[in-house]
Amino acid sequence: MTGAELALCLLGAFCLGLMPGWLAGGRRLPQRPAFLPASRRDESITRDVGLEEMLGFLPDCAVLLARNGSLRFANAEALAVFGDALGTIIRHPDVFAALQRLDAETVLATADIVLDVPVRRVVRLVFRLVPEALSQAGVPVLAILSDRSEKEAVERVRADFVAYASHELRTPLAALIGFIETLRGPAADDPAAQKQFLEIMATQAGRMQRLIEQLLALSRVEMTEHRRPRDEVDAAQVVARVRDESAPLCSARGIVLETEAHPVAFQGDEDQIVQVLLNLVENATKYAVTGKRVPVVSLVTSEGVVGGKDGVSFTVTDNGPGIEAQHLPRLTERFYRVEGGQGATAPGYGLGLAIVRHIVDRHDGRLFIDSVVGEGTRITVWLPVRGERRQARERPSLLLG
């Protein structure tokens, strides 16, 4: 049984008089717990029980509204799931329209709304008129809210995956088919050509594997983006993991990786933060200078305040060719890659920074990108130390330097 069904059943039970003690006595509900000793079962134990207290036991999000849409009460689950976004939800025009449909004949109404900031959320609301016997002054409507963001995200990810995969996999698949036909025909008895073609085929297969892995990673991030992480993470431990996991890559490319970290605790998902920094370090190693200067990539942490909140920053810097200003606003778009210059031949699909942006949004953080052509690029991820309720306001997760 869903929370909405449970809440409506409770109201129906109240209306049918299945709890006469509560109705007749105002707010008093007789209780005779079955686990009490026989000698005490005849005792009448009563306590004050209010409608708001009853809603507090619901496993789903419940709020009480006035007919004009003003919020009078929200249970703990509603505050935990939606936080400050409750105000934005209740003020939505579709919610007001649903409330206007309620009257003596229409006691039940629904509304589906979509919030685009700070992250996309899909919410369904079920409204029910509260009987006069139960309603308090000015509070005649019960609303049950259900977050359908994850379900909607699954459907969107499925469609996106088909579209993106079919587009990006077309080229390597065509190459594989062409080489297979050549190996079965003209090169069937040519060992040198076979060796060359098999190496190219292995490269193309590796490209497809990496693309699928990144698409799946992006899908997983999108499906959990609306849920604020609650674990405690240590910044120094995160940097240590990134240093150890990226060491083979840096060594293979002749990159010097410099790290500096301080033990700062903050609220987040450690695996996702490590994924963010690994993506940034990998990008930096692709574009680091390979000429006369020694290619250097650094990862440092610091504490700072953004928007009045204390937070921790992770900054990844490289001494590569830099990125022209006109490309910066689009770097976090899916499949967007900078064309021209040294970056033209660097492998990648333009999904790394898209994954970074979604993870930063999930953590209510900020992403700063600053780049100077000929000097290098600096990308900073700022995350709040304490997890607070999501603010139902537009906030720029991507800030350009």
C-alpha positions as CSV (number, residue, x, y, z in Angstrom):
1,M,0.0,0.0,0.0
2,T,1.4,3.4,-1.0
3,G,1.6,6.4,1.4
4,A,-1.3,8.1,-0.5
5,E,-3.5,5.0,-0.1
6,L,-2.6,4.6,3.6
7,A,-3.4,8.3,4.3
8,L,-6.8,8.1,2.5
9,C,-7.6,4.9,4.4
10,L,-6.8,6.6,7.7
11,L,-9.2,9.4,6.7
12,G,-11.8,6.9,5.7
13,A,-11.5,5.2,9.0
14,F,-11.9,8.4,10.8
15,C,-15.0,9.3,8.8
16,L,-16.7,5.9,9.3
17,G,-16.3,6.3,13.0
18,L,-13.8,3.4,13.4
19,M,-12.0,5.6,16.0
20,P,-15.0,7.0,17.9
21,G,-13.0,7.7,21.0
22,W,-10.8,10.1,18.9
23,L,-13.8,11.8,17.3
24,A,-16.1,12.0,20.4
25,G,-13.3,13.1,22.7
26,G,-11.8,15.7,20.4
27,R,-8.2,14.3,20.4
28,R,-8.3,11.3,22.8
29,L,-7.7,7.8,21.5
30,P,-8.3,4.8,23.8
31,Q,-5.5,2.3,23.7
32,R,-5.3,-1.3,25.3
33,P,-2.0,-2.7,24.2
34,A,-2.3,-6.5,23.8
35,F,1.2,-7.1,25.3
36,L,0.2,-5.8,28.7
37,P,-0.3,-8.3,31.5
38,A,-3.8,-9.5,32.0
39,S,-4.1,-7.6,35.3
40,R,-3.5,-4.3,33.5
41,R,-5.5,-4.9,30.2
42,D,-8.7,-3.6,31.7
43,E,-7.0,-0.3,32.5
44,S,-7.9,2.5,30.0
45,I,-4.8,4.2,28.8
46,T,-5.3,7.4,26.8
47,R,-3.1,10.1,25.3
48,D,-3.6,13.1,23.1
49,V,-3.4,12.3,19.4
50,G,-3.7,15.0,16.7
51,L,-4.1,14.8,12.9
52,E,-0.6,16.2,12.5
53,E,0.7,13.5,14.8
54,M,-1.0,10.8,12.9
55,L,0.5,12.1,9.6
56,G,3.9,12.0,11.3
57,F,3.7,8.2,11.2
58,L,3.2,8.0,7.5
59,P,6.2,6.6,5.6
60,D,5.6,9.0,2.7
61,C,5.4,12.8,2.4
62,A,2.2,14.4,3.7
63,V,1.3,18.1,4.0
64,L,-1.8,20.0,5.1
65,L,-2.9,22.9,3.1
66,A,-5.5,25.7,3.3
67,R,-7.9,26.1,0.4
68,N,-5.8,29.1,-0.9
69,G,-2.8,26.8,-1.2
70,S,-0.8,28.0,1.8
71,L,1.2,25.4,3.6
72,R,0.1,24.8,7.2
73,F,1.9,21.5,8.1
74,A,4.5,19.1,6.7
75,N,5.5,15.8,8.2
76,A,9.1,14.9,8.9
77,E,9.3,12.7,5.7
78,A,8.2,15.6,3.5
79,L,10.8,17.9,5.0
80,A,13.5,15.3,4.7
81,V,12.7,14.5,1.0
82,F,11.8,17.9,-0.4
83,G,13.2,20.4,2.1
84,D,12.9,24.1,1.0
85,A,11.6,22.9,-2.3
86,L,8.2,22.3,-0.7
87,G,7.4,26.0,-1.0
88,T,8.1,25.9,-4.7
89,I,6.0,22.8,-5.2
90,I,3.0,24.1,-3.3
91,R,3.1,27.4,-5.2
92,H,3.1,25.7,-8.6
93,P,0.1,26.8,-10.8
94,D,-0.9,23.1,-11.4
95,V,-1.2,22.6,-7.6
96,F,-3.4,25.7,-7.3
97,A,-5.6,24.5,-10.2
98,A,-6.0,21.1,-8.5
99,L,-7.1,22.7,-5.3
100,Q,-9.7,24.7,-7.1
101,R,-11.2,21.5,-8.5
102,L,-12.0,20.2,-5.0
103,D,-15.6,20.8,-3.8
104,A,-18.4,18.9,-2.2
105,E,-18.7,16.5,-5.1
106,T,-15.0,16.3,-6.1
107,V,-13.0,15.3,-3.0
108,L,-10.0,13.9,-4.7
109,A,-7.6,15.5,-7.2
110,T,-4.1,15.0,-8.5
111,A,-1.3,17.1,-10.1
112,D,2.0,16.2,-11.7
113,I,4.7,18.9,-11.7
114,V,8.3,19.2,-12.9
115,L,11.0,21.2,-11.1
116,D,14.0,22.0,-13.2
117,V,16.2,23.7,-10.6
118,P,18.4,23.0,-8.7
119,V,18.0,19.6,-10.3
120,R,15.2,18.1,-12.3
121,R,12.5,16.5,-10.2
122,V,9.1,15.1,-11.1
123,V,6.6,15.1,-8.3
124,R,3.0,13.7,-8.1
125,L,0.6,15.2,-5.6
126,V,-2.7,13.6,-4.5
127,F,-5.1,16.0,-2.8
128,R,-8.0,14.9,-0.5
129,L,-10.5,17.1,1.3
130,V,-10.3,16.6,5.0
131,P,-13.7,15.9,6.6
132,E,-15.0,18.8,8.8
133,A,-14.9,16.5,11.9
134,L,-11.1,16.2,11.4
135,S,-10.1,19.5,9.8
136,Q,-8.6,22.3,11.8
137,A,-9.5,25.9,11.1
138,G,-8.3,26.8,7.6
139,V,-6.7,23.4,7.0
140,P,-9.2,21.4,4.8
141,V,-6.9,19.7,2.4
142,L,-4.5,16.8,2.8
143,A,-1.8,16.3,0.1
144,I,0.4,13.2,-0.4
145,L,3.6,13.9,-2.4
146,S,5.6,11.2,-4.2
147,D,8.9,11.8,-5.9
148,R,8.9,10.2,-9.3
149,S,12.2,11.6,-10.4
150,E,14.1,8.3,-10.4
151,K,11.4,6.6,-12.5
152,E,11.3,9.5,-15.0
153,A,15.1,9.5,-15.1
154,V,15.2,5.7,-15.9
155,E,12.9,6.3,-18.9
156,R,14.9,9.3,-20.0
157,V,18.2,7.5,-19.6
158,R,16.8,4.5,-21.7
159,A,15.9,6.8,-24.5
160,D,19.1,8.8,-24.3
161,F,21.2,5.7,-24.2
162,V,19.7,4.4,-27.4
163,A,20.1,7.8,-29.1
164,Y,23.7,8.4,-28.0
165,A,24.9,4.9,-28.4
166,S,23.5,4.5,-31.9
167,H,25.2,7.8,-32.8
168,E,28.6,7.3,-31.2
169,L,28.9,3.5,-31.9
170,R,28.2,3.8,-35.6
171,T,31.8,4.8,-36.5
172,P,33.7,2.1,-34.6
173,L,31.2,-0.6,-35.6
174,A,31.6,0.4,-39.3
175,A,35.4,0.1,-38.9
176,L,35.1,-3.3,-37.3
177,I,32.8,-4.6,-40.0
178,G,35.1,-3.3,-42.8
179,F,38.2,-4.9,-41.2
180,I,36.4,-8.3,-40.7
181,E,35.3,-8.3,-44.3
182,T,38.9,-7.6,-45.4
183,L,40.3,-10.4,-43.1
184,R,37.8,-12.8,-44.5
185,G,38.7,-11.8,-48.1
186,P,41.8,-10.1,-49.5
187,A,43.9,-10.4,-46.3
188,A,42.9,-14.0,-45.5
189,D,46.4,-15.2,-46.3
190,D,48.4,-12.1,-45.3
191,P,49.8,-12.4,-41.8
192,A,51.2,-8.9,-41.7
193,A,47.9,-7.3,-42.7
194,Q,46.0,-9.5,-40.3
195,K,48.2,-8.3,-37.4
196,Q,47.8,-4.7,-38.4
197,F,44.0,-5.0,-38.8
198,L,43.6,-6.9,-35.5
199,E,45.4,-4.2,-33.6
200,I,43.1,-1.6,-35.1
201,M,40.0,-3.7,-34.4
202,A,41.2,-4.1,-30.7
203,T,41.5,-0.3,-30.5
204,Q,38.0,0.2,-31.9
205,A,36.5,-2.4,-29.6
206,G,38.2,-0.6,-26.7
207,R,36.6,2.7,-27.8
208,M,33.2,1.1,-27.8
209,Q,33.7,-0.4,-24.3
210,R,34.8,2.9,-22.9
211,L,31.9,4.6,-24.4
212,I,29.4,2.2,-23.0
213,E,31.1,2.4,-19.5
214,Q,30.8,6.1,-19.5
215,L,27.2,6.1,-20.7
216,L,26.3,3.7,-17.9
217,A,28.2,5.8,-15.4
218,L,26.3,8.9,-16.6
219,S,23.0,7.1,-16.3
220,R,23.7,5.9,-12.8
221,V,24.6,9.5,-11.7
222,E,21.4,10.9,-13.3
223,M,19.2,8.4,-11.6
224,T,20.4,9.4,-8.1
225,E,21.0,13.1,-8.7
226,H,17.9,14.2,-6.8
227,R,18.9,12.4,-3.6
228,R,21.3,14.3,-1.4
229,P,24.2,12.1,-0.1
230,R,24.4,11.8,3.7
231,D,27.7,10.0,4.3
232,E,30.7,11.7,5.9
233,V,33.8,12.0,3.7
234,D,37.4,13.0,4.5
235,A,39.0,15.2,1.9
236,A,42.5,13.8,2.5
237,Q,41.4,10.2,2.1
238,V,39.7,11.2,-1.2
239,V,42.9,12.7,-2.5
240,A,44.9,9.7,-1.4
241,R,42.6,7.4,-3.4
242,V,42.8,9.5,-6.5
243,R,46.6,9.7,-6.3
244,D,46.9,5.9,-6.0
245,E,44.3,5.1,-8.7
246,S,45.7,7.6,-11.2
247,A,49.4,6.8,-10.6
248,P,49.6,4.1,-13.4
249,L,48.0,6.5,-15.9
250,C,50.3,9.4,-15.0
251,S,53.4,7.1,-15.1
252,A,52.5,5.7,-18.5
253,R,52.1,9.2,-19.9
254,G,55.1,10.7,-18.2
255,I,53.0,13.1,-16.1
256,V,54.2,14.4,-12.7
257,L,51.1,14.4,-10.3
258,E,51.5,16.7,-7.3
259,T,49.0,16.4,-4.5
260,E,48.3,18.4,-1.3
261,A,45.4,17.7,1.0
262,H,44.2,18.5,4.5
263,P,41.8,16.3,6.6
264,V,38.5,18.1,6.2
265,A,35.3,16.2,6.8
266,F,32.2,17.0,4.7
267,Q,29.0,15.3,3.7
268,G,28.9,13.4,0.4
269,D,29.4,10.2,-1.6
270,E,33.1,9.3,-1.5
271,D,33.0,7.0,-4.5
272,Q,31.4,9.8,-6.6
273,I,33.8,12.4,-5.5
274,V,36.7,10.1,-6.3
275,Q,35.1,9.6,-9.8
276,V,34.9,13.3,-10.3
277,L,38.5,13.9,-9.5
278,L,39.7,10.9,-11.5
279,N,37.8,12.3,-14.5
280,L,39.5,15.8,-14.0
281,V,42.9,14.3,-13.5
282,E,42.5,12.1,-16.6
283,N,41.4,15.1,-18.7
284,A,44.4,17.1,-17.4
285,T,46.8,14.3,-18.4
286,K,45.4,14.3,-21.9
287,Y,46.2,18.0,-22.5
288,A,49.3,18.4,-20.4
289,V,52.4,19.8,-22.2
290,T,54.5,17.2,-23.9
291,G,57.1,19.6,-25.3
292,K,60.1,21.2,-23.5
293,R,58.3,21.8,-20.2
294,V,57.7,18.8,-17.9
295,P,54.0,18.0,-17.9
296,V,52.6,18.6,-14.4
297,V,49.2,18.0,-13.0
298,S,48.4,19.1,-9.5
299,L,45.5,18.2,-7.1
300,V,45.1,20.4,-4.0
301,T,42.4,20.9,-1.4
302,S,41.5,24.1,0.5
303,E,38.7,25.4,2.6
304,G,36.5,28.3,1.5
305,V,33.1,30.0,1.7
306,V,30.7,30.1,-1.3
307,G,27.2,31.6,-1.0
308,G,27.6,32.0,2.7
309,K,28.3,28.3,3.2
310,D,31.5,26.7,4.5
311,G,33.0,24.2,2.0
312,V,36.0,22.3,0.8
313,S,37.5,22.8,-2.7
314,F,39.4,20.3,-4.9
315,T,41.5,22.0,-7.5
316,V,43.0,20.2,-10.5
317,T,45.6,22.3,-12.5
318,D,47.6,21.4,-15.6
319,N,50.2,23.3,-17.6
320,G,48.7,22.3,-21.0
321,P,47.7,24.5,-24.0
322,G,44.6,25.9,-22.3
323,I,41.1,26.2,-23.7
324,E,39.7,29.2,-25.6
325,A,37.0,31.2,-23.8
326,Q,34.2,30.4,-26.3
327,H,34.4,26.7,-25.4
328,L,34.1,27.0,-21.7
329,P,30.3,27.4,-21.3
330,R,29.8,24.1,-23.3
331,L,32.4,21.9,-21.7
332,T,29.9,20.1,-19.5
333,E,27.5,19.3,-22.4
334,R,27.3,15.6,-23.4
335,F,29.6,14.7,-26.3
336,Y,31.0,18.2,-26.6
337,R,34.7,18.2,-27.5
338,V,37.0,21.1,-28.3
339,E,38.1,20.9,-31.9
340,G,41.4,22.1,-33.1
341,G,44.8,22.6,-31.5
342,Q,46.5,19.8,-29.5
343,G,43.2,18.7,-28.1
344,A,41.9,17.5,-31.5
345,T,43.7,14.2,-31.3
346,A,43.1,13.5,-27.6
347,P,40.8,10.4,-27.1
348,G,37.5,10.9,-25.4
349,Y,33.8,11.3,-25.9
350,G,32.9,14.5,-24.1
351,L,31.1,12.7,-21.3
352,G,33.6,13.1,-18.5
353,L,32.7,16.7,-17.5
354,A,29.0,15.9,-18.0
355,I,29.3,13.3,-15.3
356,V,31.3,15.7,-13.1
357,R,28.5,18.3,-13.4
358,H,25.7,15.9,-12.4
359,I,27.7,14.7,-9.4
360,V,28.5,18.3,-8.3
361,D,24.8,19.2,-8.7
362,R,23.8,16.2,-6.5
363,H,26.2,17.5,-3.8
364,D,24.8,21.0,-4.1
365,G,28.3,22.2,-5.1
366,R,29.9,24.4,-7.6
367,L,32.2,23.8,-10.6
368,F,34.7,26.6,-11.5
369,I,36.6,26.5,-14.8
370,D,39.4,28.9,-15.5
371,S,41.7,28.5,-18.5
372,V,44.3,30.6,-20.3
373,V,45.5,29.7,-23.8
374,G,49.2,28.8,-23.7
375,E,49.3,28.5,-19.9
376,G,46.9,25.8,-18.8
377,T,43.6,25.0,-17.2
378,R,42.4,25.1,-13.6
379,I,39.2,23.3,-12.6
380,T,37.9,23.6,-9.0
381,V,35.1,21.6,-7.4
382,W,33.6,23.2,-4.3
383,L,31.4,21.2,-2.0
384,P,29.6,22.3,1.1
385,V,30.9,20.9,4.4
386,R,27.4,20.4,5.9
387,G,24.5,19.0,4.0
388,E,21.5,21.3,4.2
389,R,18.1,21.3,2.6
390,R,18.1,21.8,-1.1
391,Q,17.4,25.4,-2.0
392,A,14.5,25.7,-4.4
393,R,16.1,28.4,-6.5
394,E,18.2,28.5,-9.6
395,R,21.9,28.3,-8.9
396,P,24.8,28.1,-11.3
397,S,26.6,24.9,-10.8
398,L,29.1,25.9,-13.5
399,L,31.1,29.1,-12.9
400,L,33.6,30.2,-15.5
401,G,36.8,32.0,-14.8
